[in-house]
């Protein structure tokens, strides 16, 4: 799946959980850049991403997540 499609689906999840779209989907985007993206919402986002893409993250996958670009790469490797 191409990265634009993956990013669009991730954006849907972020908007759903965070209830706003005040962010730009760039590879360098991190949780610190987005209002309301804290540790609790992070777990909700990860769970919804797993459901949306029908995948399961392992701990080592989550440890690789540094920014949006790395999240997209991990998702692409699992689908």
PyMOL Python script that loads the backbone (N, CA, C, O; Angstrom):
from pymol import cmd

cmd.read_pdbstr("""\
ATOM      1  N   UNK A   1       0.862  -1.171   0.000  1.00  0.00           N
ATOM      2  CA  UNK A   1       0.000   0.000   0.000  1.00  0.00           C
ATOM      3  C   UNK A   1       0.908   1.234   0.000  1.00  0.00           C
ATOM      4  O   UNK A   1       1.857   1.313   0.781  1.00  0.00           O
ATOM      5  N   UNK A   2       0.617   2.176  -0.865  1.00  0.00           N
ATOM      6  CA  UNK A   2       1.482   3.356  -0.954  1.00  0.00           C
ATOM      7  C   UNK A   2       1.331   4.252   0.278  1.00  0.00           C
ATOM      8  O   UNK A   2       0.292   4.258   0.938  1.00  0.00           O
ATOM      9  N   UNK A   3       2.381   4.999   0.566  1.00  0.00           N
ATOM     10  CA  UNK A   3       2.433   5.754   1.821  1.00  0.00           C
ATOM     11  C   UNK A   3       1.334   6.811   1.920  1.00  0.00           C
ATOM     12  O   UNK A   3       0.859   7.077   3.025  1.00  0.00           O
ATOM     13  N   UNK A   4       0.916   7.419   0.825  1.00  0.00           N
ATOM     14  CA  UNK A   4      -0.157   8.426   0.883  1.00  0.00           C
ATOM     15  C   UNK A   4      -1.450   7.805   1.403  1.00  0.00           C
ATOM     16  O   UNK A   4      -2.144   8.409   2.222  1.00  0.00           O
ATOM     17  N   UNK A   5      -1.774   6.611   0.935  1.00  0.00           N
ATOM     18  CA  UNK A   5      -2.992   5.927   1.391  1.00  0.00           C
ATOM     19  C   UNK A   5      -2.872   5.578   2.870  1.00  0.00           C
ATOM     20  O   UNK A   5      -3.822   5.752   3.633  1.00  0.00           O
ATOM     21  N   UNK A   6      -1.695   5.083   3.275  1.00  0.00           N
ATOM     22  CA  UNK A   6      -1.463   4.753   4.681  1.00  0.00           C
ATOM     23  C   UNK A   6      -1.612   6.014   5.536  1.00  0.00           C
ATOM     24  O   UNK A   6      -2.271   5.982   6.575  1.00  0.00           O
ATOM     25  N   UNK A   7      -1.010   7.109   5.112  1.00  0.00           N
ATOM     26  CA  UNK A   7      -1.109   8.369   5.868  1.00  0.00           C
ATOM     27  C   UNK A   7      -2.546   8.869   5.963  1.00  0.00           C
ATOM     28  O   UNK A   7      -2.966   9.365   7.009  1.00  0.00           O
ATOM     29  N   UNK A   8      -3.295   8.740   4.877  1.00  0.00           N
ATOM     30  CA  UNK A   8      -4.698   9.170   4.897  1.00  0.00           C
ATOM     31  C   UNK A   8      -5.500   8.378   5.931  1.00  0.00           C
ATOM     32  O   UNK A   8      -6.331   8.941   6.644  1.00  0.00           O
ATOM     33  N   UNK A   9      -5.247   7.077   6.007  1.00  0.00           N
ATOM     34  CA  UNK A   9      -5.958   6.229   6.982  1.00  0.00           C
ATOM     35  C   UNK A   9      -5.522   6.557   8.404  1.00  0.00           C
ATOM     36  O   UNK A   9      -6.344   6.580   9.320  1.00  0.00           O
ATOM     37  N   UNK A  10      -4.226   6.812   8.589  1.00  0.00           N
ATOM     38  CA  UNK A  10      -3.741   7.201   9.916  1.00  0.00           C
ATOM     39  C   UNK A  10      -4.376   8.529  10.319  1.00  0.00           C
ATOM     40  O   UNK A  10      -4.778   8.703  11.470  1.00  0.00           O
ATOM     41  N   UNK A  11      -4.466   9.459   9.380  1.00  0.00           N
ATOM     42  CA  UNK A  11      -5.065  10.767   9.679  1.00  0.00           C
ATOM     43  C   UNK A  11      -6.511  10.602  10.138  1.00  0.00           C
ATOM     44  O   UNK A  11      -6.944  11.288  11.064  1.00  0.00           O
ATOM     45  N   UNK A  12      -7.261   9.701   9.505  1.00  0.00           N
ATOM     46  CA  UNK A  12      -8.639   9.428   9.929  1.00  0.00           C
ATOM     47  C   UNK A  12      -8.664   8.988  11.392  1.00  0.00           C
ATOM     48  O   UNK A  12      -9.514   9.431  12.165  1.00  0.00           O
ATOM     49  N   UNK A  13      -7.734   8.121  11.763  1.00  0.00           N
ATOM     50  CA  UNK A  13      -7.655   7.640  13.146  1.00  0.00           C
ATOM     51  C   UNK A  13      -7.324   8.795  14.085  1.00  0.00           C
ATOM     52  O   UNK A  13      -7.966   8.957  15.123  1.00  0.00           O
ATOM     53  N   UNK A  14      -6.330   9.594  13.726  1.00  0.00           N
ATOM     54  CA  UNK A  14      -5.940  10.716  14.588  1.00  0.00           C
ATOM     55  C   UNK A  14      -7.098  11.685  14.800  1.00  0.00           C
ATOM     56  O   UNK A  14      -7.345  12.125  15.923  1.00  0.00           O
ATOM     57  N   UNK A  15      -7.797  12.012  13.736  1.00  0.00           N
ATOM     58  CA  UNK A  15      -8.942  12.926  13.853  1.00  0.00           C
ATOM     59  C   UNK A  15     -10.013  12.319  14.745  1.00  0.00           C
ATOM     60  O   UNK A  15     -10.613  13.017  15.562  1.00  0.00           O
ATOM     61  N   UNK A  16     -10.254  11.026  14.592  1.00  0.00           N
ATOM     62  CA  UNK A  16     -11.261  10.330  15.389  1.00  0.00           C
ATOM     63  C   UNK A  16     -10.918  10.359  16.879  1.00  0.00           C
ATOM     64  O   UNK A  16     -11.786  10.622  17.711  1.00  0.00           O
ATOM     65  N   UNK A  17      -9.670  10.093  17.212  1.00  0.00           N
ATOM     66  CA  UNK A  17      -9.260  10.024  18.617  1.00  0.00           C
ATOM     67  C   UNK A  17      -9.071  11.418  19.213  1.00  0.00           C
ATOM     68  O   UNK A  17      -9.528  11.689  20.324  1.00  0.00           O
ATOM     69  N   UNK A  18      -8.403  12.295  18.479  1.00  0.00           N
ATOM     70  CA  UNK A  18      -8.041  13.606  19.016  1.00  0.00           C
ATOM     71  C   UNK A  18      -9.125  14.660  18.830  1.00  0.00           C
ATOM     72  O   UNK A  18      -9.094  15.710  19.471  1.00  0.00           O
ATOM     73  N   UNK A  19     -10.082  14.377  17.952  1.00  0.00           N
ATOM     74  CA  UNK A  19     -11.222  15.249  17.684  1.00  0.00           C
ATOM     75  C   UNK A  19     -10.816  16.612  17.118  1.00  0.00           C
ATOM     76  O   UNK A  19     -11.478  17.617  17.377  1.00  0.00           O
ATOM     77  N   UNK A  20      -9.731  16.641  16.350  1.00  0.00           N
ATOM     78  CA  UNK A  20      -9.340  17.834  15.611  1.00  0.00           C
ATOM     79  C   UNK A  20      -8.382  17.421  14.502  1.00  0.00           C
ATOM     80  O   UNK A  20      -7.866  16.303  14.497  1.00  0.00           O
ATOM     81  N   UNK A  21      -8.151  18.327  13.570  1.00  0.00           N
ATOM     82  CA  UNK A  21      -7.198  18.044  12.492  1.00  0.00           C
ATOM     83  C   UNK A  21      -6.196  19.187  12.355  1.00  0.00           C
ATOM     84  O   UNK A  21      -5.825  19.579  11.249  1.00  0.00           O
ATOM     85  N   UNK A  22      -5.772  19.705  13.487  1.00  0.00           N
ATOM     86  CA  UNK A  22      -4.815  20.812  13.514  1.00  0.00           C
ATOM     87  C   UNK A  22      -3.383  20.296  13.437  1.00  0.00           C
ATOM     88  O   UNK A  22      -2.568  20.590  14.312  1.00  0.00           O
ATOM     89  N   UNK A  23      -3.076  19.537  12.407  1.00  0.00           N
ATOM     90  CA  UNK A  23      -1.743  19.001  12.212  1.00  0.00           C
ATOM     91  C   UNK A  23      -1.560  18.691  10.736  1.00  0.00           C
ATOM     92  O   UNK A  23      -2.531  18.511  10.001  1.00  0.00           O
ATOM     93  N   UNK A  24      -0.321  18.633  10.318  1.00  0.00           N
ATOM     94  CA  UNK A  24       0.009  18.306   8.935  1.00  0.00           C
ATOM     95  C   UNK A  24       0.676  16.935   8.911  1.00  0.00           C
ATOM     96  O   UNK A  24       1.597  16.677   9.686  1.00  0.00           O
ATOM     97  N   UNK A  25       0.217  16.066   8.033  1.00  0.00           N
ATOM     98  CA  UNK A  25       0.734  14.698   7.963  1.00  0.00           C
ATOM     99  C   UNK A  25       2.068  14.666   7.211  1.00  0.00           C
ATOM    100  O   UNK A  25       2.122  14.350   6.023  1.00  0.00           O
ATOM    101  N   UNK A  26       3.133  14.999   7.927  1.00  0.00           N
ATOM    102  CA  UNK A  26       4.471  14.950   7.349  1.00  0.00           C
ATOM    103  C   UNK A  26       5.253  13.841   8.046  1.00  0.00           C
ATOM    104  O   UNK A  26       4.918  13.452   9.165  1.00  0.00           O
ATOM    105  N   UNK A  27       6.282  13.339   7.393  1.00  0.00           N
ATOM    106  CA  UNK A  27       7.066  12.234   7.959  1.00  0.00           C
ATOM    107  C   UNK A  27       7.682  12.590   9.308  1.00  0.00           C
ATOM    108  O   UNK A  27       7.864  11.708  10.148  1.00  0.00           O
ATOM    109  N   UNK A  28       8.003  13.853   9.533  1.00  0.00           N
ATOM    110  CA  UNK A  28       8.664  14.280  10.763  1.00  0.00           C
ATOM    111  C   UNK A  28       7.696  14.516  11.919  1.00  0.00           C
ATOM    112  O   UNK A  28       8.133  14.821  13.028  1.00  0.00           O
ATOM    113  N   UNK A  29       6.384  14.380  11.682  1.00  0.00           N
ATOM    114  CA  UNK A  29       5.382  14.627  12.718  1.00  0.00           C
ATOM    115  C   UNK A  29       5.575  13.672  13.898  1.00  0.00           C
ATOM    116  O   UNK A  29       5.738  12.466  13.713  1.00  0.00           O
ATOM    117  N   UNK A  30       5.554  14.228  15.111  1.00  0.00           N
ATOM    118  CA  UNK A  30       5.621  13.418  16.330  1.00  0.00           C
ATOM    119  C   UNK A  30       4.429  13.765  17.217  1.00  0.00           C
ATOM    120  O   UNK A  30       3.733  14.753  16.981  1.00  0.00           O
ATOM    121  N   UNK A  31       4.207  12.954  18.225  1.00  0.00           N
ATOM    122  CA  UNK A  31       3.108  13.191  19.159  1.00  0.00           C
ATOM    123  C   UNK A  31       3.247  14.557  19.834  1.00  0.00           C
ATOM    124  O   UNK A  31       2.244  15.209  20.122  1.00  0.00           O
ATOM    125  N   UNK A  32       4.460  14.983  20.082  1.00  0.00           N
ATOM    126  CA  UNK A  32       4.691  16.274  20.740  1.00  0.00           C
ATOM    127  C   UNK A  32       4.226  17.455  19.885  1.00  0.00           C
ATOM    128  O   UNK A  32       3.986  18.546  20.401  1.00  0.00           O
ATOM    129  N   UNK A  33       4.101  17.228  18.576  1.00  0.00           N
ATOM    130  CA  UNK A  33       3.683  18.290  17.668  1.00  0.00           C
ATOM    131  C   UNK A  33       2.170  18.467  17.599  1.00  0.00           C
ATOM    132  O   UNK A  33       1.686  19.425  16.997  1.00  0.00           O
ATOM    133  N   UNK A  34       1.416  17.549  18.213  1.00  0.00           N
ATOM    134  CA  UNK A  34      -0.035  17.530  18.044  1.00  0.00           C
ATOM    135  C   UNK A  34      -0.728  17.723  19.395  1.00  0.00           C
ATOM    136  O   UNK A  34      -0.496  16.966  20.338  1.00  0.00           O
ATOM    137  N   UNK A  35      -1.584  18.750  19.474  1.00  0.00           N
ATOM    138  CA  UNK A  35      -2.344  19.004  20.702  1.00  0.00           C
ATOM    139  C   UNK A  35      -3.194  17.798  21.071  1.00  0.00           C
ATOM    140  O   UNK A  35      -3.897  17.241  20.228  1.00  0.00           O
ATOM    141  N   UNK A  36      -3.124  17.400  22.337  1.00  0.00           N
ATOM    142  CA  UNK A  36      -3.970  16.316  22.830  1.00  0.00           C
ATOM    143  C   UNK A  36      -3.405  14.923  22.651  1.00  0.00           C
ATOM    144  O   UNK A  36      -3.993  13.954  23.132  1.00  0.00           O
ATOM    145  N   UNK A  37      -2.274  14.801  21.967  1.00  0.00           N
ATOM    146  CA  UNK A  37      -1.680  13.470  21.748  1.00  0.00           C
ATOM    147  C   UNK A  37      -0.775  13.174  22.935  1.00  0.00           C
ATOM    148  O   UNK A  37       0.418  13.474  22.920  1.00  0.00           O
ATOM    149  N   UNK A  38      -1.373  12.574  23.971  1.00  0.00           N
ATOM    150  CA  UNK A  38      -0.635  12.217  25.171  1.00  0.00           C
ATOM    151  C   UNK A  38      -0.524  10.697  25.260  1.00  0.00           C
ATOM    152  O   UNK A  38      -0.869   9.997  24.307  1.00  0.00           O
ATOM    153  N   UNK A  39      -0.049  10.182  26.385  1.00  0.00           N
ATOM    154  CA  UNK A  39       0.182   8.737  26.495  1.00  0.00           C
ATOM    155  C   UNK A  39      -1.120   7.933  26.394  1.00  0.00           C
ATOM    156  O   UNK A  39      -1.132   6.851  25.805  1.00  0.00           O
ATOM    157  N   UNK A  40      -2.201   8.444  26.953  1.00  0.00           N
ATOM    158  CA  UNK A  40      -3.479   7.733  26.876  1.00  0.00           C
ATOM    159  C   UNK A  40      -4.021   7.726  25.451  1.00  0.00           C
ATOM    160  O   UNK A  40      -4.430   6.681  24.944  1.00  0.00           O
ATOM    161  N   UNK A  41      -4.024   8.882  24.810  1.00  0.00           N
ATOM    162  CA  UNK A  41      -4.521   8.929  23.433  1.00  0.00           C
ATOM    163  C   UNK A  41      -3.598   8.140  22.504  1.00  0.00           C
ATOM    164  O   UNK A  41      -4.047   7.609  21.488  1.00  0.00           O
ATOM    165  N   UNK A  42      -2.313   8.062  22.845  1.00  0.00           N
ATOM    166  CA  UNK A  42      -1.376   7.285  22.036  1.00  0.00           C
ATOM    167  C   UNK A  42      -1.801   5.813  21.988  1.00  0.00           C
ATOM    168  O   UNK A  42      -1.797   5.197  20.922  1.00  0.00           O
ATOM    169  N   UNK A  43      -2.161   5.263  23.130  1.00  0.00           N
ATOM    170  CA  UNK A  43      -2.593   3.857  23.166  1.00  0.00           C
ATOM    171  C   UNK A  43      -3.894   3.665  22.375  1.00  0.00           C
ATOM    172  O   UNK A  43      -4.073   2.648  21.706  1.00  0.00           O
ATOM    173  N   UNK A  44      -4.787   4.637  22.455  1.00  0.00           N
ATOM    174  CA  UNK A  44      -6.027   4.559  21.683  1.00  0.00           C
ATOM    175  C   UNK A  44      -5.729   4.627  20.185  1.00  0.00           C
ATOM    176  O   UNK A  44      -6.338   3.911  19.390  1.00  0.00           O
ATOM    177  N   UNK A  45      -4.791   5.488  19.812  1.00  0.00           N
ATOM    178  CA  UNK A  45      -4.407   5.625  18.403  1.00  0.00           C
ATOM    179  C   UNK A  45      -3.803   4.321  17.891  1.00  0.00           C
ATOM    180  O   UNK A  45      -4.164   3.851  16.812  1.00  0.00           O
ATOM    181  N   UNK A  46      -2.892   3.740  18.653  1.00  0.00           N
ATOM    182  CA  UNK A  46      -2.252   2.482  18.239  1.00  0.00           C
ATOM    183  C   UNK A  46      -3.296   1.384  18.069  1.00  0.00           C
ATOM    184  O   UNK A  46      -3.258   0.641  17.087  1.00  0.00           O
ATOM    185  N   UNK A  47      -4.222   1.275  19.008  1.00  0.00           N
ATOM    186  CA  UNK A  47      -5.269   0.251  18.931  1.00  0.00           C
ATOM    187  C   UNK A  47      -6.152   0.451  17.706  1.00  0.00           C
ATOM    188  O   UNK A  47      -6.477  -0.510  17.009  1.00  0.00           O
ATOM    189  N   UNK A  48      -6.539   1.690  17.445  1.00  0.00           N
ATOM    190  CA  UNK A  48      -7.388   1.971  16.276  1.00  0.00           C
ATOM    191  C   UNK A  48      -6.641   1.741  14.965  1.00  0.00           C
ATOM    192  O   UNK A  48      -7.238   1.305  13.981  1.00  0.00           O
ATOM    193  N   UNK A  49      -5.342   2.030  14.944  1.00  0.00           N
ATOM    194  CA  UNK A  49      -4.539   1.759  13.747  1.00  0.00           C
ATOM    195  C   UNK A  49      -4.473   0.256  13.501  1.00  0.00           C
ATOM    196  O   UNK A  49      -4.598  -0.197  12.363  1.00  0.00           O
ATOM    197  N   UNK A  50      -4.276  -0.518  14.570  1.00  0.00           N
ATOM    198  CA  UNK A  50      -4.260  -1.980  14.422  1.00  0.00           C
ATOM    199  C   UNK A  50      -5.579  -2.466  13.820  1.00  0.00           C
ATOM    200  O   UNK A  50      -5.585  -3.307  12.921  1.00  0.00           O
ATOM    201  N   UNK A  51      -6.691  -1.935  14.318  1.00  0.00           N
ATOM    202  CA  UNK A  51      -8.006  -2.328  13.800  1.00  0.00           C
ATOM    203  C   UNK A  51      -8.180  -1.893  12.344  1.00  0.00           C
ATOM    204  O   UNK A  51      -8.655  -2.670  11.516  1.00  0.00           O
ATOM    205  N   UNK A  52      -7.800  -0.662  12.034  1.00  0.00           N
ATOM    206  CA  UNK A  52      -8.014  -0.107  10.691  1.00  0.00           C
ATOM    207  C   UNK A  52      -7.238  -0.881   9.627  1.00  0.00           C
ATOM    208  O   UNK A  52      -7.738  -1.110   8.526  1.00  0.00           O
ATOM    209  N   UNK A  53      -6.003  -1.286   9.968  1.00  0.00           N
ATOM    210  CA  UNK A  53      -5.159  -1.987   9.001  1.00  0.00           C
ATOM    211  C   UNK A  53      -5.174  -3.500   9.194  1.00  0.00           C
ATOM    212  O   UNK A  53      -4.519  -4.233   8.453  1.00  0.00           O
ATOM    213  N   UNK A  54      -5.923  -3.964  10.194  1.00  0.00           N
ATOM    214  CA  UNK A  54      -6.007  -5.394  10.502  1.00  0.00           C
ATOM    215  C   UNK A  54      -4.606  -5.986  10.730  1.00  0.00           C
ATOM    216  O   UNK A  54      -4.228  -6.996  10.137  1.00  0.00           O
ATOM    217  N   UNK A  55      -3.856  -5.314  11.612  1.00  0.00           N
ATOM    218  CA  UNK A  55      -2.504  -5.755  11.963  1.00  0.00           C
ATOM    219  C   UNK A  55      -2.380  -5.762  13.481  1.00  0.00           C
ATOM    220  O   UNK A  55      -3.251  -5.252  14.187  1.00  0.00           O
ATOM    221  N   UNK A  56      -1.291  -6.344  13.976  1.00  0.00           N
ATOM    222  CA  UNK A  56      -0.958  -6.302  15.400  1.00  0.00           C
ATOM    223  C   UNK A  56       0.486  -5.871  15.535  1.00  0.00           C
ATOM    224  O   UNK A  56       1.378  -6.467  14.930  1.00  0.00           O
ATOM    225  N   UNK A  57       0.719  -4.842  16.324  1.00  0.00           N
ATOM    226  CA  UNK A  57       2.076  -4.399  16.587  1.00  0.00           C
ATOM    227  C   UNK A  57       2.696  -5.255  17.673  1.00  0.00           C
ATOM    228  O   UNK A  57       2.021  -5.647  18.625  1.00  0.00           O
ATOM    229  N   UNK A  58       3.965  -5.542  17.532  1.00  0.00           N
ATOM    230  CA  UNK A  58       4.740  -6.177  18.589  1.00  0.00           C
ATOM    231  C   UNK A  58       5.506  -5.069  19.299  1.00  0.00           C
ATOM    232  O   UNK A  58       5.626  -3.957  18.785  1.00  0.00           O
ATOM    233  N   UNK A  59       6.020  -5.379  20.477  1.00  0.00           N
ATOM    234  CA  UNK A  59       6.774  -4.377  21.237  1.00  0.00           C
ATOM    235  C   UNK A  59       7.933  -3.828  20.408  1.00  0.00           C
ATOM    236  O   UNK A  59       8.195  -2.625  20.432  1.00  0.00           O
ATOM    237  N   UNK A  60       8.620  -4.688  19.684  1.00  0.00           N
ATOM    238  CA  UNK A  60       9.760  -4.207  18.893  1.00  0.00           C
ATOM    239  C   UNK A  60       9.304  -3.252  17.785  1.00  0.00           C
ATOM    240  O   UNK A  60      10.040  -2.338  17.411  1.00  0.00           O
ATOM    241  N   UNK A  61       8.085  -3.464  17.258  1.00  0.00           N
ATOM    242  CA  UNK A  61       7.532  -2.525  16.271  1.00  0.00           C
ATOM    243  C   UNK A  61       7.321  -1.157  16.911  1.00  0.00           C
ATOM    244  O   UNK A  61       7.683  -0.130  16.337  1.00  0.00           O
ATOM    245  N   UNK A  62       6.735  -1.154  18.096  1.00  0.00           N
ATOM    246  CA  UNK A  62       6.439   0.103  18.781  1.00  0.00           C
ATOM    247  C   UNK A  62       7.718   0.844  19.166  1.00  0.00           C
ATOM    248  O   UNK A  62       7.749   2.074  19.186  1.00  0.00           O
ATOM    249  N   UNK A  63       8.768   0.091  19.471  1.00  0.00           N
ATOM    250  CA  UNK A  63      10.052   0.714  19.820  1.00  0.00           C
ATOM    251  C   UNK A  63      10.691   1.413  18.624  1.00  0.00           C
ATOM    252  O   UNK A  63      11.528   2.297  18.806  1.00  0.00           O
ATOM    253  N   UNK A  64      10.314   1.033  17.413  1.00  0.00           N
ATOM    254  CA  UNK A  64      10.856   1.647  16.201  1.00  0.00           C
ATOM    255  C   UNK A  64      10.192   2.977  15.870  1.00  0.00           C
ATOM    256  O   UNK A  64      10.689   3.729  15.032  1.00  0.00           O
ATOM    257  N   UNK A  65       9.076   3.270  16.520  1.00  0.00           N
ATOM    258  CA  UNK A  65       8.295   4.454  16.173  1.00  0.00           C
ATOM    259  C   UNK A  65       8.945   5.718  16.719  1.00  0.00           C
ATOM    260  O   UNK A  65       8.983   5.944  17.929  1.00  0.00           O
ATOM    261  N   UNK A  66       9.450   6.527  15.815  1.00  0.00           N
ATOM    262  CA  UNK A  66      10.074   7.797  16.175  1.00  0.00           C
ATOM    263  C   UNK A  66       9.253   8.977  15.674  1.00  0.00           C
ATOM    264  O   UNK A  66       9.254  10.048  16.282  1.00  0.00           O
ATOM    265  N   UNK A  67       8.547   8.774  14.551  1.00  0.00           N
ATOM    266  CA  UNK A  67       7.759   9.843  13.936  1.00  0.00           C
ATOM    267  C   UNK A  67       6.766   9.204  12.959  1.00  0.00           C
ATOM    268  O   UNK A  67       6.677   7.979  12.866  1.00  0.00           O
ATOM    269  N   UNK A  68       6.033  10.031  12.244  1.00  0.00           N
ATOM    270  CA  UNK A  68       5.019   9.528  11.316  1.00  0.00           C
ATOM    271  C   UNK A  68       5.640   8.676  10.220  1.00  0.00           C
ATOM    272  O   UNK A  68       5.062   7.662   9.828  1.00  0.00           O
ATOM    273  N   UNK A  69       6.798   9.064   9.723  1.00  0.00           N
ATOM    274  CA  UNK A  69       7.465   8.292   8.680  1.00  0.00           C
ATOM    275  C   UNK A  69       7.779   6.877   9.130  1.00  0.00           C
ATOM    276  O   UNK A  69       7.596   5.928   8.367  1.00  0.00           O
ATOM    277  N   UNK A  70       8.251   6.724  10.363  1.00  0.00           N
ATOM    278  CA  UNK A  70       8.560   5.378  10.856  1.00  0.00           C
ATOM    279  C   UNK A  70       7.288   4.575  11.096  1.00  0.00           C
ATOM    280  O   UNK A  70       7.283   3.360  10.897  1.00  0.00           O
ATOM    281  N   UNK A  71       6.205   5.234  11.521  1.00  0.00           N
ATOM    282  CA  UNK A  71       4.926   4.542  11.694  1.00  0.00           C
ATOM    283  C   UNK A  71       4.429   4.007  10.354  1.00  0.00           C
ATOM    284  O   UNK A  71       3.988   2.861  10.262  1.00  0.00           O
ATOM    285  N   UNK A  72       4.499   4.830   9.328  1.00  0.00           N
ATOM    286  CA  UNK A  72       4.085   4.410   7.979  1.00  0.00           C
ATOM    287  C   UNK A  72       4.914   3.214   7.529  1.00  0.00           C
ATOM    288  O   UNK A  72       4.366   2.251   6.993  1.00  0.00           O
ATOM    289  N   UNK A  73       6.217   3.260   7.739  1.00  0.00           N
ATOM    290  CA  UNK A  73       7.100   2.152   7.336  1.00  0.00           C
ATOM    291  C   UNK A  73       6.759   0.856   8.055  1.00  0.00           C
ATOM    292  O   UNK A  73       6.721  -0.210   7.439  1.00  0.00           O
ATOM    293  N   UNK A  74       6.511   0.946   9.362  1.00  0.00           N
ATOM    294  CA  UNK A  74       6.162  -0.260  10.119  1.00  0.00           C
ATOM    295  C   UNK A  74       4.835  -0.833   9.624  1.00  0.00           C
ATOM    296  O   UNK A  74       4.708  -2.045   9.448  1.00  0.00           O
ATOM    297  N   UNK A  75       3.855   0.026   9.400  1.00  0.00           N
ATOM    298  CA  UNK A  75       2.561  -0.441   8.891  1.00  0.00           C
ATOM    299  C   UNK A  75       2.743  -1.092   7.522  1.00  0.00           C
ATOM    300  O   UNK A  75       2.201  -2.171   7.284  1.00  0.00           O
ATOM    301  N   UNK A  76       3.483  -0.470   6.632  1.00  0.00           N
ATOM    302  CA  UNK A  76       3.695  -1.041   5.299  1.00  0.00           C
ATOM    303  C   UNK A  76       4.373  -2.405   5.385  1.00  0.00           C
ATOM    304  O   UNK A  76       4.084  -3.284   4.574  1.00  0.00           O
ATOM    305  N   UNK A  77       5.253  -2.596   6.334  1.00  0.00           N
ATOM    306  CA  UNK A  77       5.944  -3.880   6.465  1.00  0.00           C
ATOM    307  C   UNK A  77       5.018  -4.974   6.978  1.00  0.00           C
ATOM    308  O   UNK A  77       5.307  -6.158   6.808  1.00  0.00           O
ATOM    309  N   UNK A  78       3.903  -4.589   7.605  1.00  0.00           N
ATOM    310  CA  UNK A  78       2.995  -5.572   8.187  1.00  0.00           C
ATOM    311  C   UNK A  78       1.800  -5.908   7.290  1.00  0.00           C
ATOM    312  O   UNK A  78       1.102  -6.893   7.531  1.00  0.00           O
ATOM    313  N   UNK A  79       1.563  -5.089   6.252  1.00  0.00           N
ATOM    314  CA  UNK A  79       0.407  -5.370   5.386  1.00  0.00           C
ATOM    315  C   UNK A  79       0.834  -5.905   4.029  1.00  0.00           C
ATOM    316  O   UNK A  79      -0.014  -6.192   3.183  1.00  0.00           O
TER     317      UNK A  79
END
""", "prot")
cmd.dss("prot")
cmd.show_as("cartoon", "prot")
cmd.util.cbc("prot")
cmd.orient("prot")
